[in-house]
Amino acid sequence: MFLAFLSSYSNLMTMTQYQHTPSSISAMLTRGHLNEAIAALKEMNLSTGLLDELHEAEIIYTQMLRFFGQGAPDPGRDEVRATVREKLFSITDSLHRQALTDTSSAYYYTQVRTARLSARPPLADVISATIASASNVALADATGDYDSDLHKKFEHNLETLFNAIWINQSLSPRDASIISEFLINTDTEEEASTLVAAIMLSALTLSSLEFFDRRKLEIMLSLYARASHPILGARALVGATLVFARHSDRASAGESIRRLSLEASERPGFRKEMRALIAAMLHTRDTDRVNRKLTDEIMPPIMRLKPEIEKRIKELDADELSSPEEAPEWMEMIEKSGVEEKLREFSEMQMEGADVMMGAFAAMKNFPFFREMYAWFLPFSTLQSDVHASLANVPSVMSEMMLNMPVFCDSDKYSLALALSRMPANQANAMSSQLNNQFEALGEEARTSLSHRLASGLESEITLYLRDLFRFYRLSPRKGDFSDPFAGAFRLPNAPLFSHINDDDELLRLMADFLFKRAYWQEAAPLYARLSSSLMAEPSDSQKQGFCLEKAGNIAEALKAYRMAELLDDPSSWLLKRLGACLRASGKYAEAANYYARALDKDPENMRLELLRGHSLLEAGNTAEALKSYYKVDYLDPHGKRSLRPIAWCEFLLGHFSKSIVRYEKIITGDDTVASDFLNYGHVLFASGHIGKAAEAYRRSIAMSDLETFREQYASDSETLREKGIAGPDIRLMTELVTLN
């Protein structure tokens, strides 16, 4: 008995110990149940340090509640509650992180385990060592002599710094102060310092996407408000936006975040830069579709033309090659192939900001350089050791020309630079001579030094940096270990930083129209809903909302949006047609017919509208009126076939069997006859008393489909056959007759 008692007691203790999880406690905190979360955390297996933090948070919260209970004024109450809540979240994150560190094979947790085993130096020391290394590199580079060993040591320090910040769950006040001071005071004229700052910002972003840390977000907001260098300002703004999107509830709480968000939003150019960020995010979201279009539609006709192009090039002399207008056959060949149109489409996508280079560089991310995470976020520098060695034997004019293409993000520039060294020397020299004159026109501003990117503007850097991030999350060999921030729809976070632009109709319309044009119906619909309810609403907003909802399959809500559009303005023929389509899809056939009739008032000879009206009337049971519509179509297009089948069926339903038979005999002798034509022809013959002919028509229907399909369709029409005077037993016997051998 005693052993049984011990066993039961042990099971009870185990259940008590594990009745809560980090996820369940996080849910309590999200709902605002702080006391419940504190009680749950007390039951968890916390380290001494976490227990001390929990005890401190409990004391502060309990004291605040007592003041509240006494009715005492406390202007800092909300901030205290936000601070305690975030502290409890952080403790819960530590539990979650510990559990995954013990069990997960994801790269993040393998790095955490490695750091624990190797006793790495404190973060402050890593930062100091990297800054010192950057100074050494800057001094050496100033002499004009390239020191490969010094650069490799610097790159190793950058990697160590990135990993140290990335796996840091929460910065200490001292570490946060060191990082913030360095970022704000970075000498952006010094390339090495800019590289350190850029890597810090990317590490802060990726670390915060793993586990939220208020101090990291504060650093990014503070830097963005003050940044003068586009590279750093862009990384700070993009990082803060992604963190707000990932941790919207936690990131939005607290006075410090609200204050820093206000400072950031007061930065000159904030609205313009946010528009650039949102446009770039939307284009990034569209990258997969663009690459599918390039692969499936644009490139195939170009590749099919390649052999002919090569043949013609060999036949042309130098004058014709330099002046295509002198070779009309050449131009005619391109025009007829459709390649010109495809190239124009490609150019338009590029001009709109589409990331057209993703597919081209996807296969160029296998260099050893990209095995280290930090390398995916390193601003491009020709002084990077791998690049410097790679370009040593490549003509400088070619490398500088290609690497200064504004469409290339840093990751793609590294891919290109590392690939250039593999180009055969004769090919490189030939290309170099062709590019020489073009490159001279670019001037000195086109050189690759990071300091010259000051002129590119923060908006341009936002686009390029987002492409770097997108490539990491989609092309990195470890992409499966990370939660992709670009997956799914992009929505502007409901956070303090964006409070001034969340109701910006111009920005909403930019997003909505982008998504609408590219057929992202479900994402565009709520944006048009917001626009249609704003003071700056346009009549087309409700129409576009309705169309998005209709395309997404939400017919009921689409109908509501279309009806609102109908009230706002004199309905166009297009709107009346959409209302008719939604009403018909909803089974409201008579009302649909009325809308099609109104659309016909605006376009009386539109045969498609007349057919739709006829179909709606027929479905509503008004066969006689439906027949009038079908005969009108027949009158407008006497040689067409669109009205032939519905007229034949309506004549049958109205009991005009001879007229129906005449129509069906025309149908079954056509070249587009289908199985249902013989089925319906058989019905008319059967109702007319031509039993044998009806059976033969049914057999031909079976021959064009199969017996099971025939039986299903025949059974569904049995009630109509009864209405036409055919007895139930005869209907059943006919199925036996048609299968009689």
N, C-alpha and C positions, 0 to 999 in steps of 0.2 A: 504493500500500500504506500509505504514511504517513497519507494522508487517511482511509483506511478505519480505520486504527488509532485516529486521533483521534476519529472518529465513534463507534466502539465504546467508547472510553474515556469519551466524553461521556455516552453512554447509560448506562454503568455507574455513573457519578457521579450521574446523575439518579435512577436506581433506588435508589442508596444513600441519597441525600438524602431521598427521599420514601417509604422503606419503612416509616416510622412515621408515625402521625397522632396528634393530641391524644387521639382516642378510644381508640386502641390503647394509648397510654401510660397513660391513665386506667385501662384494664382491668388493666394490669400492677400499678398501685398498689393497686387494689381487691383483687387476689389477694395482695398483700403482697410483690411482687417489686421491692423498692426499687432494688437494684443494677442490675437490668435496665432499670428506668425511667430511672435516671441515665445509663446508657450510651446509651439511645435519645434522651434530651434533648440530649446532647452533639452528636448528629448533626443536630439541628434548627437552623434559622436563628434563633438567639436574639439579642436585643439585648444591649448591653454590660451593662446593669443586670441582666437575667435571667441572663446568664452568671455574674455575680458572685454572685447568689443561689444558683445551682446549685453553684458551686464551694464556697461556704460550707457548704451542706447536705451535699455529698459529704464534706468534711473531717470534719464532726461525726459523720456516720454511719460513716465508716471508722474513726474513733477509737473510737466506741462498740463496733463489731464487734471491734476488736483487744482491748479490755478484756474483752469477752465471751469471746473465744478464749483469753485468759490465765486465765479462771476467776475474775477479780477481781469482788468484790461491787460491785453498782451499783444501789442502790435506785431511782435515777431513770431506769433504762434504758427502761422502757415509755413514760415521758413524752417522752424524747429521740426515741425511734422515732416516736411520734405527731406530734411537732413537725416532724421531718424529712419525714415522709410528707405532712403537710399543706402544707409548703413546696413539695414537688414537685408536689402537686396544684395549688397556686396558680400555679406556673410554667406548668403544662400548660393551666390555664384562660386564662392570658394569651395563649398561642399560639392557642388556640381563638377567643378574643375578637378577636384581631388579624385572623385569617383572615376572620371574619364581618364585622368592621368594614369590611374592604376590599370585600366582595362582597354582604352582605345588605341588603335594602331594609326590614327590620323596623324599627319605630319606635325601639327601643332603640339600634340601631347607627347610625341616622341622627343620633340625639342625641349619640352618642359622636363621630361624625365632625364634627358642628357644634361641639362643645366643643373639639376639637383645632384647628379652623380659626379659632375666635374668640378663642382665648387667654383663656378665662374665669379669673376670680380663684381663688385657692386656696380649698379648702372651708372652712378656718378663717375666712377673710375673709367668705365668704358667710354663715356661721353668725352671725358678729358683726354683720353688717349687718342680718340678719333680727331678731335679738334687739333691736338698737337701734330698729328700725322698730316692733317690738311695744311697746316702752316709750313711744315717741312717740304711738302710737295710744291706749294705755291712758291716758296723761296727757290727751290731747285729749278722749277719751270721758268722763273724769271730770268735765269741765266742763259736760257736758250738751249741747254743741254738736257736731253731726255734721260731720266734715270729710271730704268725699267723696274729695278728692285724696289725703289722707293714708291713707285706707283702701285706695285703689287701689294706692298705692305699696307698702303693706304686703302686699297680695295678690300683687303682682308679686314681692316678696321671698320670699314663701312658695312660689310656683311655682319660682323660681330655686333655692331651698334644696332642694325636693323633687327636682328634676332632678339637682342636684349630688350628692346622696346616692345617688339611684337608679342613676346610671351609674358610681358609684365602685365599682370591682371589689373593692378591699381598703382598709380604713381604715388610715391611719398611726396609730401609738400616740398621737400628739398629737391628731389629729382625734377618735379614739375617746374620749380623755379629756375633750375639750371637750364632745362630745355627751353622754357619760354624766353629767358634772357638771351640765349644764343640765337634763337630764331628771329627775335625782334631786332637784334643788333648784328645780324649776318651781313658781312661785307659782300654784297652781290656782284661787285666788280671782280671778286676773286673766285675763280671757277671752283676750286676745291671746297671752299666754304659753302658755295651754293649747292654743291653735290651733297654735302653733309646735311644741310637744312632740308633739302628735298627728300632725302632718304628718311630723315626723322619724321617728316610729315606723313609719308606713306606708311611707315611703321606704326605711327599713332593711329592712323585710319584703320589699318587691318587689325590692330590690337583691339580697338574699340568695337569693331564688328564682331570679334569673338566674344568679348565681355565688356559691357559698358563701364566706362570710367569717366566720371564727371570732369576730373582735372584735365584729361586729354581733350575732351570737347571744348573746355574753356580755353585751352592753349590755341586750338585751331580757330575759334571765333575771335579771340584777341588778336592773333596774327593777321587774319584776313582784314580786320578793321584797319590795320596799320601797314600792311605789306605794300611795298613799292615795286617789288620784282614780280612780273607776271607768273613765273614758275611757282613761286612760293604762295602768292595770293590764290592762284588757281587750285593748288593742292589743298590749301586750307579750306577754301569754300566747298570744293567737291567732297573732301573728307567730312566736314561738318554736315553736309546735306545727306550723305550716305548713312552717317551715324544717327541723325534725326529720323531717317526713314526706317532704319533697322530697330531702333529703341525709342519709338516715338513717345511713349508714355513716360518713361524714366528720363529721357533726355530733355523733355519739356518742363520738368518740375524744377523749382528752386529759383531764388532771386538772382543768383549769380549768372545763371544761364539767360534769364530774361534781360538782365542789364547788358551782358555782352552781346546778346542778339540785337538789342536796340542799337548799340554802338556799331555793330557790323552793318545793320540796315541803313545807317546814316552815312556810310562810306560813299563818297562821290562815285557814281557809276554803278551802284548796287543793283538797281532795277535792270540796267542794260546787261550786267554780268549774269544776273539770275536768268534773264531771258536766254542768254547764250548757253547757260548750263542746262536749262530745261530742253532747249532745242537739241543740244548735243546728247542729252539722255534719251530723247525720243529717237534720234537717229541711231544711237547705239542699240536701242530696243529693236530697231528696224534692220539691223545688220544681217541677221539670219535670212530675212526675206530678200534683201538686196543681193546677197551672195548666191542664193538659190536662183534668182533671176539672171545673174551674170553667168552662172554655170549652166543653167538649163535653156536660156533663151538668147542671150547675147553672144556668148563665146562659140556655140556650135556652128552658126553660119560663117563666122569669121574663120574658124579652123577648117571648114569645108572649102573655103576660098583660098586657103594658104598655098596649095600646090600650084594653082593657076596664077596667083600673084607672083610666086617665085619664077615661074616660067616666063611671064610677061616682063619681069624686071630684067631678066637675061637678054630679052629681045630689044629692050629700049636702049637708046643711046643716052648720053649724059644730059643733053638738053631736054629730052622728053622726061627724064627722071626728075629733073629739077623743076620742070614746068608741066604739071599734069594736064593743063588745058591744051597743051600741044599734042596730047595723045587721047583723042576722043574715044577710041575703043576701050582704053584703060578705064576712063571715067564711066562709060556705059556699062562695062562689066560690073563695076562696084555698085552702081545704081540698081541694076537688075537683080543683083544678089540679095538686096535688102540690108547689106552690111552698113551702108551709110546711115540708114534709119536707126540701126542698133547702136552705132557709134554715137549718134546724136542723143539717143536715150541714155547711154552711159555718161555722156558729158553732162546732161541735165541732172542726173542723179548726183554726180560729183559736185556740180554747182549748188545744188540744194543742201549739200553738207553730208550726203550719205557716205558711209565708210566703205568705199569700194575696194580698198586694198586688203581687207581682212583675209579673203580667200587666197590672194596672191602670196601673202607672207605666212600663211598657216603652216606650210611645209618647211619654212625656214626658221623654226623655233627649236631645232634639234641640236644646235651647237652646244658644247659644254658650258658656254657662257650662261645659258638659260637654266642650268641646273640649280643655281642658287636663287632663292626667292628675291633677294634685294635687287638682282640684275634686271628684273622685269620693270622696276620703277626708277632706274637710274637715268637721269637726264643724259642725253647723248653727248659724248665728248670724244674727240679724236685722240685724246691723250690716255684714254682707257687702255690698259696694257694689251688686251686681246685685239682691240681695234687698231692700235698703233702698229702692232706687228703685222696685222692682216693687210693694212694699207701701204706697208713699206715699199712694195713692188708694183703698186697700182699708180698710174699717172694721176697726179694731184688734181689736175683740172677735171678729170672724170669723177673722181671720188667726191670732190667738193660740189660739183654740179648735182650729182645724184643725191647726195646726202642733205642738200638744202632744199629739196622739194618740199613745199609747205604742206602737202597732203600726208607726209610721213610722220607718224608719231615716233617717240624715242625708241620704243621697242622695235619698230620696223627699220629704223635707221641702223640699229645694231645688227639686225638680221642682214641688211643689205651690205653693211661694211664688212661683216665676216664672210659674206658670200663673194664679194668682189675679188678677194685674193685667189679664188678658185677659177677665175676667168682666164682663158688662154691669153698669153702675152700679145699675140698678133691681133686678136679680137679687141683686147683692151686698148691697144694703140690706135686702131682704126676708129673705135668709138670716141677716143679722146680727141682726135683731130676734128671730128664732126662737132663735138661739144664745145670746142675751144672758143669760137667766136660768140656762141650763145652765152657762155659763162662770163665773158668779159663784160657783157651788157648788164650783168647783175650787179656789178660794183662790189666795193669792199663790204657793204652791209650784209652780204650773203654769206660771209664766213661763219664757221660753225661754233665759234666761241659763244658760251652761254650768255655772256654779257650783251651780245648783240640781239638776244631774244627779248630784250626790254622793249624793242620797237614793235614786236609782234602783237602786243596787247594781251590783256588778261583773258579776253573772250576766246582768242585763238588757243591759248594754253589750256583752257578748260576743255575744249574739244579734244586736243591731242592727249591730255592726261587721261581723260575718260576712255580713250581708245587703248592706252597702255593698260589700264585696269581691266577693260573688257577682254583684252588678249590674255591676260594672266588667268582670269576666271574661266576662259573658254579653251585656251590652248596649252596652259601649263601642264606638265606631266602629272602634277599633283592636284589638278583641278577638282577631282572627286572628293578631296578632303575638305573642301570649303563650301560654305553656303553662298551661292552666287547672288550678289546684290542686284544683278541685272535681270534675274529671272522674273517672269511675270510682268504685270503692268506697272508703269511708273506713275506714281501719284505724288503730287507736291505734299510733303509732310505737314500735318497740322501742328506746327511748332512755332515758338516765339520768333525765330528768325524770318519766317515766311508770312507772319501775320499781316504785313503791309502789302503783300503782293498776292495773297491767296484769293482776294476778291478783285484782282486786276483783270477786267474783262478782256483787255488786249492780250494778256498772257494766256487766259483761259481759251480764247479763240485760236491763238497760235497752236496750243496743244490739241484742241478739238479738231481743227481743220487738218492738222498733220495726221492724226489718227484716222480721220474720216477718209482722207485721200488714199490711205494705204489699207483701208478695209478692216481696221481694228474696231469693229462695231461695238463690242461690249465696253471697251475702254472709252470710246468717244461719247457714248450715250449720256453718262452722268455729267460730263462737262457741258454738253449742250443743254441738259436740264437746268444746270446752274445759270447758264447764260440766258436761257429763255425766261427765267424768273428774276433777272436783274433789271435795273432801270435802263440799262443800255441795250436791252434785248432787240434783236433784229427779227423780222418776220420769218426768216429762213431758219432760225435757231430751233424752233419747235418742229419744223419740217425735217431738219437733219436729225434731231433727236428721235423722231418717229421712225425715220428710215433706218437708223442704227438699231433701234429696238426690233424693228421688223426683220432686219437681216440676221439679228441674233436669235430670232425665234420667239421673242416675247411679244406676241400679237396683241394681247390685251392692253399692255402698256403703250405699245406703238399707236394703237387706236386712240388712246387718251391724248397722246402728244399731237397726233394729226387733227383731232377735234379742236384742240387748243389753237393750233395754227389756223384752222378754218375760221375761228372767231376773231383772230387778230387781223386778218386781211382777206380781201376778196380771193377765194381759193382759185388757184391755177388749175389747168387741166391735169397737170402732174399730181397735184395734191388730191384732186377728186379721184384719180385712178388709184392712188395709194389707199385712200379711204375705202374705195370699192373692193380692193384686193384684201384688205384686212377684215372687212365685214364679211366677205365671202369665206375667208379662211376661218372666221368665227362662227360660221353657220347662219349668219344673218343675210340670207340670200335676197330677200325682197328689198331690204335697205341697200344692199350692194348694187342691185339693179338700178335703183334710183340715182345713186352717185355716178354710175356709168352713164346714165341718161343725161345727167348734168354735164359730165365731161364731153358728151357728144354734142351738146348745145354749143360748145366752144370749138368743136372739131367734128362737124357732122358727117364727114366722109371717111372717118377713121375706121377702117374695117375691123381692126383688132378690138377697138372699143366696142363696136357693135356686136362682135362675137362674144366678148366678155359679158355684155349686157344680156345677150341671149342665154348664155350658160347660167347666169345667175337667176334669170326668170325660170328656166327649165328646172333648176335645183329648188326653186321656191314653189314649184308645182304649177306655174302659170305657163303651160305648154303652148297655148294659142299665141300669147304675146311673144314668147321666145321664138316661135316659128316666123313671126313678122321680122324680127331682127335678122334671123338667118337668111330669109328671102331677100332682105335688103343687101346683105353681103353678097348674095348670089347675083343680084342685079348690078352691083358695083364691080364685081369681078366674075363675069359669066364663065370664064375659062379656068378659073381657079378651083381648088378642091376643098378649101377650108370650110365651106358651108355644106358640102355634100353629105357628110355623115350625120351632122346634127339635124339637117332637114329630113333625111330618111328616117331617123329615129323619132322625130316629132310627129311626122305623118303616121308612123306606126302607132304611137301613143294616142293620137287623136282618132284612130280607127280608119284612116285613109290608106288602106292596105295596098291598093293598086298603085297609088302615087309612091308609096314607100318602096314597093318592089322595083319600080322603074329606077329609082335612085340607087338601090342596092345592087342592081344589075350593072350599073355604071361603075360602082365602087369595086365589085369583085373582078371586073375585067381590067382594072388599072394595074400599074406596076408597083403600087405601094400597099397592096392588100395585106391585112394582118388577120390573125385567127379570129379576133372579135368581130370582124366584118362578116365572116361566114356564120358566126354564132347569131348575130342580130338578123341577118338575112334569113336564117333558119326560123327564127321567131316569127317573122312576118309571114313566111310561107305556111308555117304551122297554124297560125291564127286564121289564114285564108283557106285552110282546109287542104292544102297541098302536102299531105303527110309524107309521101315518098320523097318529094323534092326537099322538104324540110330535113328529113333524115340524112339525105345526101349532103346538104349544106353543113349539117352538124359534123358529119364524118370529115369533111374537108377542114373544118375548124380544129378537130382533134389532130389531124395530120400535120397541121401547122404549129401545134403546141404539144399537148399530151392529154391523155384521158382524165387524169386527176384535175388538171386545170380546167378542162371543159366541165367536169361535174360540179366544181365549185362555182364557176360562173353561171352555169345553167340553173343551179339551185338558187343562187342569189336573184335570178330573174323570174323565178317561178311565180311569185305573187303578181308580177306584171302579166304573165301569160294567163293567169286565172282571170285577171281583170279584162282580158281580151276574149273571154268566153271559152277558154280551154279547160276541160274538166281535170280535176286533180289526178284521177287514175290515168288519164291519157298523158298527162305530164310525166308521170312516173314510167309509163310504158315506153315513151319515146327514148328514154335512156337505155332501155333494154334493146330497142330496135336498132339504135345506132351502133351497138356493140355486137349485134348478131352477125356471125360469120356467113 
